[in-house]
Amino acid sequence: MSYRREVIDALNHKQTPLTPWAFEITKGFEKAYKEKYPCEDVERDLDSHIMFGRYKKMEFQKENLYKDVFGVQWQLGQDGGDIGIPINTIVSDETVDSYKFPAIDEPLLEKGLQDMREDTERFRMFRMTYSLYERAWSLMGMQELLINMAMDEPCAMRLMERVFTYEMQLLDRVLDEEFEGVYFGDDWGSQTGLIMGPACWRKYIKPFMKELFAKVKSKGKYVLLHCCGNIEELFPELIEIGLDCYNTVQPEIYNLEKIKREYGKDLTFWGAISNQQFLPNSSPKEVYEKSIETIRILGKGGGYLFSPTHALTPDIPPENVRAMKKAAQDAQW
């Protein structure tokens, strides 16, 4: 059975002999892994069942500082992550209408599409990085956007509408290509609940995500969402608007047995091995045992993509990740 078929079966809640798995890596982890286990491609060496067609520009201004296609400057931290935090503000209350969204960077987009065309084995996802709320706050600033959500509805709604229009245009450009799913990244949660609260989520985010999801589904593709934090209260509504797969399942937050029991017939879960404390600080034996346990909980009956909760950072020992792979290979149904 191909990796692609195994992921599709998992998304369709079919039990496969092996639970499919995936590893996303940072440049720092890639370097550490290759030093210990020499190889050409770390994700391939770990047999990741998924791949991303990326549309992301990182134009470095200096070391650890880059600019994206929207003009936002991102300062990388010392944790080895590949995202960083914005250090400039592109859109203000006064420029919500006048800010000019960038044209689609065709050479950059073509590279991501070509990568998907050439992958004959894995489940291919087009990655919509910083999809809606995250794109809006990266342009305006998180504090300013949240204040406007609470106190200036026309301003906040207008920015969301403009981001949504841009995202729909990008989907129009890519959805006729041959790939299996679209991966939306949009963090709405803290570890205790929604950042903006459920009322604001339903007003400013849900209607637009519903249309984005519907556009993807109209082309016969799967909808996958990455959202950090505790968003369990939204699971019924996300199922209602067409979500197929939720990433990332943080075990510090979620009761795995509960979410599998209550939502596992409708949602595929992706993640559940914690980068936050567990993977950096555990032994390979502990990682192997926790991985087997997690696969037994979430993988029963399909509906699970086994993986770390986030991209692997250089503080995670490569041998722990190899222990995860070994567990995935051993945990047959």
Contacts in CASP RR format, 6 or more apart in sequence:
PFRMAT RR
TARGET T0000
AUTHOR 0000-0000-0000
METHOD contacts of the structure
MODEL  1
MSYRREVIDALNHKQTPLTPWAFEITKGFEKAYKEKYPCEDVERDLDSHI
MFGRYKKMEFQKENLYKDVFGVQWQLGQDGGDIGIPINTIVSDETVDSYK
FPAIDEPLLEKGLQDMREDTERFRMFRMTYSLYERAWSLMGMQELLINMA
MDEPCAMRLMERVFTYEMQLLDRVLDEEFEGVYFGDDWGSQTGLIMGPAC
WRKYIKPFMKELFAKVKSKGKYVLLHCCGNIEELFPELIEIGLDCYNTVQ
PEIYNLEKIKREYGKDLTFWGAISNQQFLPNSSPKEVYEKSIETIRILGK
GGGYLFSPTHALTPDIPPENVRAMKKAAQDAQW
1 9 0 8 1.000
1 16 0 8 1.000
1 17 0 8 1.000
2 121 0 8 1.000
3 20 0 8 1.000
3 47 0 8 1.000
3 49 0 8 1.000
3 50 0 8 1.000
3 121 0 8 1.000
3 122 0 8 1.000
3 123 0 8 1.000
4 49 0 8 1.000
4 121 0 8 1.000
4 122 0 8 1.000
4 123 0 8 1.000
4 124 0 8 1.000
4 180 0 8 1.000
6 16 0 8 1.000
6 18 0 8 1.000
6 20 0 8 1.000
6 49 0 8 1.000
7 20 0 8 1.000
7 49 0 8 1.000
7 50 0 8 1.000
7 122 0 8 1.000
7 123 0 8 1.000
7 180 0 8 1.000
7 305 0 8 1.000
8 123 0 8 1.000
8 180 0 8 1.000
8 222 0 8 1.000
9 15 0 8 1.000
9 16 0 8 1.000
9 302 0 8 1.000
10 16 0 8 1.000
10 19 0 8 1.000
10 20 0 8 1.000
10 268 0 8 1.000
10 299 0 8 1.000
10 302 0 8 1.000
10 303 0 8 1.000
10 304 0 8 1.000
10 305 0 8 1.000
11 222 0 8 1.000
11 244 0 8 1.000
11 245 0 8 1.000
11 268 0 8 1.000
11 303 0 8 1.000
13 264 0 8 1.000
13 265 0 8 1.000
13 268 0 8 1.000
13 301 0 8 1.000
13 302 0 8 1.000
13 303 0 8 1.000
14 301 0 8 1.000
14 302 0 8 1.000
15 300 0 8 1.000
15 301 0 8 1.000
15 302 0 8 1.000
15 333 0 8 1.000
16 302 0 8 1.000
16 333 0 8 1.000
17 332 0 8 1.000
17 333 0 8 1.000
18 328 0 8 1.000
18 329 0 8 1.000
18 331 0 8 1.000
18 332 0 8 1.000
18 333 0 8 1.000
19 295 0 8 1.000
19 299 0 8 1.000
19 302 0 8 1.000
19 304 0 8 1.000
19 305 0 8 1.000
19 306 0 8 1.000
19 328 0 8 1.000
19 331 0 8 1.000
19 333 0 8 1.000
20 49 0 8 1.000
20 50 0 8 1.000
20 123 0 8 1.000
20 305 0 8 1.000
20 306 0 8 1.000
21 47 0 8 1.000
21 48 0 8 1.000
21 49 0 8 1.000
21 305 0 8 1.000
21 306 0 8 1.000
21 307 0 8 1.000
21 324 0 8 1.000
21 325 0 8 1.000
21 328 0 8 1.000
22 48 0 8 1.000
22 49 0 8 1.000
22 50 0 8 1.000
22 270 0 8 1.000
22 305 0 8 1.000
22 306 0 8 1.000
22 307 0 8 1.000
23 42 0 8 1.000
23 43 0 8 1.000
23 46 0 8 1.000
23 48 0 8 1.000
23 307 0 8 1.000
23 308 0 8 1.000
23 312 0 8 1.000
23 321 0 8 1.000
23 324 0 8 1.000
23 325 0 8 1.000
24 43 0 8 1.000
24 48 0 8 1.000
24 52 0 8 1.000
24 307 0 8 1.000
24 308 0 8 1.000
24 310 0 8 1.000
24 311 0 8 1.000
24 312 0 8 1.000
25 33 0 8 1.000
25 42 0 8 1.000
25 43 0 8 1.000
25 311 0 8 1.000
25 312 0 8 1.000
26 80 0 8 1.000
26 81 0 8 1.000
26 82 0 8 1.000
26 311 0 8 1.000
26 312 0 8 1.000
26 313 0 8 1.000
26 314 0 8 1.000
27 80 0 8 1.000
27 82 0 8 1.000
28 80 0 8 1.000
28 81 0 8 1.000
28 313 0 8 1.000
28 314 0 8 1.000
29 42 0 8 1.000
29 80 0 8 1.000
29 311 0 8 1.000
29 312 0 8 1.000
29 313 0 8 1.000
29 314 0 8 1.000
29 316 0 8 1.000
29 318 0 8 1.000
30 42 0 8 1.000
31 314 0 8 1.000
32 314 0 8 1.000
32 318 0 8 1.000
33 39 0 8 1.000
33 42 0 8 1.000
33 45 0 8 1.000
33 318 0 8 1.000
33 321 0 8 1.000
34 42 0 8 1.000
36 318 0 8 1.000
36 319 0 8 1.000
37 45 0 8 1.000
37 318 0 8 1.000
37 322 0 8 1.000
39 45 0 8 1.000
43 51 0 8 1.000
46 321 0 8 1.000
46 322 0 8 1.000
46 325 0 8 1.000
47 325 0 8 1.000
48 122 0 8 1.000
49 122 0 8 1.000
49 123 0 8 1.000
49 305 0 8 1.000
50 122 0 8 1.000
50 123 0 8 1.000
50 124 0 8 1.000
50 125 0 8 1.000
50 305 0 8 1.000
51 115 0 8 1.000
51 116 0 8 1.000
51 119 0 8 1.000
51 122 0 8 1.000
51 123 0 8 1.000
51 124 0 8 1.000
51 125 0 8 1.000
52 125 0 8 1.000
52 126 0 8 1.000
52 127 0 8 1.000
52 183 0 8 1.000
53 112 0 8 1.000
53 113 0 8 1.000
53 115 0 8 1.000
53 116 0 8 1.000
53 124 0 8 1.000
53 125 0 8 1.000
53 126 0 8 1.000
53 127 0 8 1.000
53 179 0 8 1.000
54 111 0 8 1.000
54 112 0 8 1.000
54 115 0 8 1.000
54 127 0 8 1.000
54 129 0 8 1.000
55 105 0 8 1.000
55 108 0 8 1.000
55 109 0 8 1.000
55 112 0 8 1.000
55 126 0 8 1.000
55 127 0 8 1.000
55 128 0 8 1.000
55 129 0 8 1.000
55 170 0 8 1.000
56 68 0 8 1.000
56 108 0 8 1.000
56 127 0 8 1.000
56 129 0 8 1.000
57 67 0 8 1.000
57 68 0 8 1.000
57 69 0 8 1.000
57 105 0 8 1.000
57 108 0 8 1.000
58 66 0 8 1.000
58 67 0 8 1.000
58 68 0 8 1.000
58 74 0 8 1.000
59 66 0 8 1.000
59 67 0 8 1.000
59 68 0 8 1.000
60 66 0 8 1.000
61 67 0 8 1.000
61 73 0 8 1.000
64 75 0 8 1.000
64 76 0 8 1.000
64 77 0 8 1.000
65 73 0 8 1.000
65 74 0 8 1.000
65 75 0 8 1.000
65 76 0 8 1.000
65 87 0 8 1.000
66 73 0 8 1.000
66 74 0 8 1.000
66 76 0 8 1.000
67 73 0 8 1.000
67 74 0 8 1.000
68 74 0 8 1.000
69 102 0 8 1.000
69 105 0 8 1.000
69 108 0 8 1.000
70 90 0 8 1.000
70 101 0 8 1.000
70 102 0 8 1.000
70 135 0 8 1.000
70 138 0 8 1.000
70 139 0 8 1.000
71 88 0 8 1.000
71 90 0 8 1.000
71 102 0 8 1.000
72 86 0 8 1.000
72 88 0 8 1.000
72 90 0 8 1.000
72 138 0 8 1.000
72 139 0 8 1.000
73 86 0 8 1.000
73 87 0 8 1.000
73 88 0 8 1.000
74 83 0 8 1.000
74 84 0 8 1.000
74 85 0 8 1.000
74 86 0 8 1.000
74 87 0 8 1.000
75 84 0 8 1.000
75 85 0 8 1.000
75 86 0 8 1.000
75 87 0 8 1.000
76 82 0 8 1.000
76 83 0 8 1.000
76 84 0 8 1.000
77 84 0 8 1.000
77 85 0 8 1.000
79 313 0 8 1.000
79 315 0 8 1.000
80 313 0 8 1.000
80 314 0 8 1.000
80 315 0 8 1.000
81 311 0 8 1.000
81 313 0 8 1.000
82 311 0 8 1.000
86 138 0 8 1.000
86 141 0 8 1.000
89 139 0 8 1.000
89 140 0 8 1.000
89 141 0 8 1.000
89 144 0 8 1.000
90 99 0 8 1.000
90 139 0 8 1.000
90 140 0 8 1.000
91 99 0 8 1.000
91 139 0 8 1.000
91 140 0 8 1.000
91 159 0 8 1.000
92 140 0 8 1.000
92 144 0 8 1.000
93 144 0 8 1.000
93 148 0 8 1.000
93 152 0 8 1.000
93 155 0 8 1.000
96 155 0 8 1.000
96 158 0 8 1.000
96 159 0 8 1.000
96 162 0 8 1.000
97 158 0 8 1.000
99 139 0 8 1.000
99 162 0 8 1.000
101 162 0 8 1.000
101 166 0 8 1.000
104 169 0 8 1.000
104 170 0 8 1.000
104 173 0 8 1.000
109 173 0 8 1.000
109 174 0 8 1.000
112 126 0 8 1.000
113 126 0 8 1.000
113 174 0 8 1.000
113 177 0 8 1.000
116 124 0 8 1.000
116 126 0 8 1.000
116 177 0 8 1.000
116 178 0 8 1.000
116 179 0 8 1.000
117 177 0 8 1.000
117 178 0 8 1.000
123 180 0 8 1.000
123 181 0 8 1.000
124 179 0 8 1.000
124 180 0 8 1.000
124 181 0 8 1.000
125 179 0 8 1.000
125 180 0 8 1.000
125 181 0 8 1.000
125 182 0 8 1.000
125 183 0 8 1.000
125 224 0 8 1.000
126 174 0 8 1.000
126 177 0 8 1.000
126 179 0 8 1.000
126 181 0 8 1.000
126 182 0 8 1.000
126 183 0 8 1.000
127 183 0 8 1.000
127 185 0 8 1.000
128 167 0 8 1.000
128 170 0 8 1.000
128 171 0 8 1.000
128 182 0 8 1.000
128 183 0 8 1.000
128 184 0 8 1.000
128 185 0 8 1.000
129 185 0 8 1.000
130 138 0 8 1.000
130 185 0 8 1.000
130 186 0 8 1.000
131 167 0 8 1.000
131 184 0 8 1.000
131 185 0 8 1.000
131 186 0 8 1.000
131 209 0 8 1.000
131 212 0 8 1.000
132 160 0 8 1.000
132 163 0 8 1.000
132 164 0 8 1.000
132 167 0 8 1.000
132 184 0 8 1.000
132 186 0 8 1.000
132 205 0 8 1.000
132 208 0 8 1.000
132 209 0 8 1.000
132 212 0 8 1.000
133 145 0 8 1.000
133 160 0 8 1.000
133 186 0 8 1.000
133 187 0 8 1.000
133 188 0 8 1.000
133 196 0 8 1.000
133 204 0 8 1.000
133 205 0 8 1.000
134 185 0 8 1.000
134 186 0 8 1.000
134 187 0 8 1.000
135 163 0 8 1.000
135 166 0 8 1.000
135 167 0 8 1.000
136 145 0 8 1.000
136 156 0 8 1.000
136 159 0 8 1.000
136 160 0 8 1.000
136 163 0 8 1.000
137 145 0 8 1.000
137 146 0 8 1.000
139 159 0 8 1.000
139 163 0 8 1.000
140 148 0 8 1.000
140 159 0 8 1.000
145 156 0 8 1.000
145 159 0 8 1.000
146 195 0 8 1.000
146 196 0 8 1.000
148 155 0 8 1.000
148 156 0 8 1.000
148 159 0 8 1.000
149 156 0 8 1.000
149 196 0 8 1.000
149 200 0 8 1.000
149 203 0 8 1.000
149 204 0 8 1.000
150 200 0 8 1.000
153 203 0 8 1.000
156 204 0 8 1.000
157 203 0 8 1.000
157 204 0 8 1.000
160 204 0 8 1.000
160 205 0 8 1.000
160 208 0 8 1.000
161 208 0 8 1.000
163 208 0 8 1.000
164 208 0 8 1.000
164 211 0 8 1.000
164 212 0 8 1.000
167 212 0 8 1.000
168 211 0 8 1.000
168 212 0 8 1.000
168 215 0 8 1.000
171 182 0 8 1.000
171 212 0 8 1.000
171 215 0 8 1.000
171 216 0 8 1.000
175 182 0 8 1.000
175 215 0 8 1.000
175 216 0 8 1.000
175 219 0 8 1.000
175 221 0 8 1.000
176 219 0 8 1.000
179 221 0 8 1.000
180 221 0 8 1.000
180 222 0 8 1.000
181 216 0 8 1.000
181 221 0 8 1.000
181 222 0 8 1.000
181 223 0 8 1.000
181 224 0 8 1.000
182 216 0 8 1.000
182 221 0 8 1.000
182 222 0 8 1.000
182 223 0 8 1.000
182 224 0 8 1.000
183 224 0 8 1.000
183 225 0 8 1.000
183 226 0 8 1.000
183 247 0 8 1.000
184 209 0 8 1.000
184 212 0 8 1.000
184 223 0 8 1.000
184 224 0 8 1.000
184 225 0 8 1.000
184 226 0 8 1.000
185 225 0 8 1.000
185 226 0 8 1.000
185 227 0 8 1.000
186 205 0 8 1.000
186 209 0 8 1.000
186 225 0 8 1.000
186 226 0 8 1.000
186 227 0 8 1.000
187 195 0 8 1.000
187 226 0 8 1.000
187 227 0 8 1.000
187 228 0 8 1.000
187 229 0 8 1.000
188 194 0 8 1.000
188 195 0 8 1.000
188 196 0 8 1.000
188 201 0 8 1.000
188 205 0 8 1.000
188 227 0 8 1.000
188 229 0 8 1.000
188 231 0 8 1.000
188 234 0 8 1.000
189 195 0 8 1.000
189 227 0 8 1.000
189 228 0 8 1.000
189 229 0 8 1.000
189 230 0 8 1.000
189 231 0 8 1.000
190 229 0 8 1.000
190 230 0 8 1.000
191 229 0 8 1.000
191 230 0 8 1.000
191 250 0 8 1.000
191 252 0 8 1.000
191 253 0 8 1.000
192 230 0 8 1.000
193 229 0 8 1.000
193 230 0 8 1.000
193 231 0 8 1.000
193 233 0 8 1.000
194 201 0 8 1.000
194 230 0 8 1.000
194 231 0 8 1.000
194 233 0 8 1.000
194 234 0 8 1.000
196 204 0 8 1.000
196 205 0 8 1.000
198 233 0 8 1.000
198 234 0 8 1.000
201 234 0 8 1.000
202 237 0 8 1.000
206 237 0 8 1.000
206 241 0 8 1.000
209 241 0 8 1.000
210 241 0 8 1.000
210 242 0 8 1.000
213 223 0 8 1.000
213 241 0 8 1.000
213 242 0 8 1.000
213 243 0 8 1.000
214 241 0 8 1.000
214 242 0 8 1.000
216 222 0 8 1.000
216 223 0 8 1.000
217 223 0 8 1.000
217 242 0 8 1.000
222 244 0 8 1.000
222 245 0 8 1.000
223 242 0 8 1.000
223 243 0 8 1.000
223 244 0 8 1.000
223 245 0 8 1.000
224 243 0 8 1.000
224 244 0 8 1.000
224 245 0 8 1.000
224 246 0 8 1.000
224 247 0 8 1.000
224 270 0 8 1.000
225 238 0 8 1.000
225 243 0 8 1.000
225 245 0 8 1.000
225 246 0 8 1.000
225 247 0 8 1.000
226 247 0 8 1.000
226 248 0 8 1.000
227 246 0 8 1.000
227 247 0 8 1.000
227 248 0 8 1.000
228 248 0 8 1.000
228 250 0 8 1.000
228 310 0 8 1.000
229 250 0 8 1.000
229 253 0 8 1.000
230 250 0 8 1.000
230 253 0 8 1.000
230 254 0 8 1.000
231 238 0 8 1.000
232 253 0 8 1.000
232 254 0 8 1.000
232 259 0 8 1.000
235 246 0 8 1.000
235 259 0 8 1.000
235 262 0 8 1.000
235 263 0 8 1.000
235 267 0 8 1.000
236 263 0 8 1.000
238 246 0 8 1.000
238 267 0 8 1.000
239 263 0 8 1.000
239 266 0 8 1.000
239 267 0 8 1.000
243 267 0 8 1.000
244 267 0 8 1.000
244 268 0 8 1.000
245 267 0 8 1.000
245 268 0 8 1.000
245 269 0 8 1.000
245 270 0 8 1.000
245 305 0 8 1.000
246 267 0 8 1.000
246 268 0 8 1.000
246 269 0 8 1.000
246 270 0 8 1.000
247 269 0 8 1.000
247 270 0 8 1.000
247 271 0 8 1.000
247 305 0 8 1.000
247 307 0 8 1.000
248 270 0 8 1.000
248 271 0 8 1.000
248 309 0 8 1.000
248 310 0 8 1.000
249 256 0 8 1.000
249 259 0 8 1.000
249 269 0 8 1.000
249 270 0 8 1.000
249 271 0 8 1.000
249 272 0 8 1.000
249 298 0 8 1.000
249 309 0 8 1.000
250 272 0 8 1.000
250 274 0 8 1.000
250 276 0 8 1.000
250 309 0 8 1.000
251 272 0 8 1.000
251 273 0 8 1.000
251 274 0 8 1.000
251 278 0 8 1.000
251 294 0 8 1.000
251 309 0 8 1.000
252 274 0 8 1.000
252 276 0 8 1.000
252 277 0 8 1.000
254 272 0 8 1.000
256 272 0 8 1.000
256 294 0 8 1.000
256 297 0 8 1.000
256 298 0 8 1.000
257 297 0 8 1.000
259 267 0 8 1.000
259 269 0 8 1.000
260 269 0 8 1.000
260 297 0 8 1.000
260 298 0 8 1.000
260 299 0 8 1.000
260 300 0 8 1.000
264 303 0 8 1.000
267 303 0 8 1.000
268 302 0 8 1.000
268 303 0 8 1.000
268 304 0 8 1.000
268 305 0 8 1.000
269 298 0 8 1.000
269 303 0 8 1.000
269 304 0 8 1.000
269 305 0 8 1.000
270 304 0 8 1.000
270 305 0 8 1.000
270 307 0 8 1.000
271 305 0 8 1.000
271 306 0 8 1.000
271 307 0 8 1.000
271 308 0 8 1.000
271 309 0 8 1.000
272 294 0 8 1.000
272 298 0 8 1.000
272 306 0 8 1.000
272 307 0 8 1.000
272 309 0 8 1.000
273 279 0 8 1.000
273 287 0 8 1.000
273 290 0 8 1.000
273 291 0 8 1.000
273 294 0 8 1.000
273 306 0 8 1.000
273 307 0 8 1.000
273 308 0 8 1.000
273 309 0 8 1.000
273 324 0 8 1.000
274 308 0 8 1.000
274 309 0 8 1.000
275 308 0 8 1.000
275 309 0 8 1.000
275 310 0 8 1.000
275 312 0 8 1.000
275 313 0 8 1.000
275 316 0 8 1.000
276 309 0 8 1.000
278 287 0 8 1.000
278 290 0 8 1.000
279 287 0 8 1.000
279 308 0 8 1.000
279 312 0 8 1.000
279 316 0 8 1.000
279 317 0 8 1.000
279 320 0 8 1.000
279 321 0 8 1.000
280 313 0 8 1.000
280 315 0 8 1.000
280 316 0 8 1.000
280 317 0 8 1.000
282 290 0 8 1.000
282 320 0 8 1.000
283 320 0 8 1.000
284 317 0 8 1.000
284 319 0 8 1.000
284 320 0 8 1.000
284 322 0 8 1.000
284 323 0 8 1.000
285 323 0 8 1.000
287 320 0 8 1.000
287 323 0 8 1.000
287 324 0 8 1.000
287 327 0 8 1.000
288 323 0 8 1.000
288 324 0 8 1.000
288 326 0 8 1.000
288 327 0 8 1.000
289 327 0 8 1.000
291 306 0 8 1.000
291 323 0 8 1.000
291 324 0 8 1.000
291 327 0 8 1.000
291 328 0 8 1.000
291 331 0 8 1.000
292 327 0 8 1.000
292 330 0 8 1.000
292 331 0 8 1.000
294 306 0 8 1.000
295 304 0 8 1.000
295 306 0 8 1.000
295 327 0 8 1.000
295 328 0 8 1.000
295 331 0 8 1.000
296 331 0 8 1.000
298 304 0 8 1.000
298 306 0 8 1.000
299 306 0 8 1.000
300 333 0 8 1.000
301 333 0 8 1.000
306 324 0 8 1.000
306 328 0 8 1.000
308 316 0 8 1.000
308 321 0 8 1.000
308 324 0 8 1.000
312 321 0 8 1.000
END
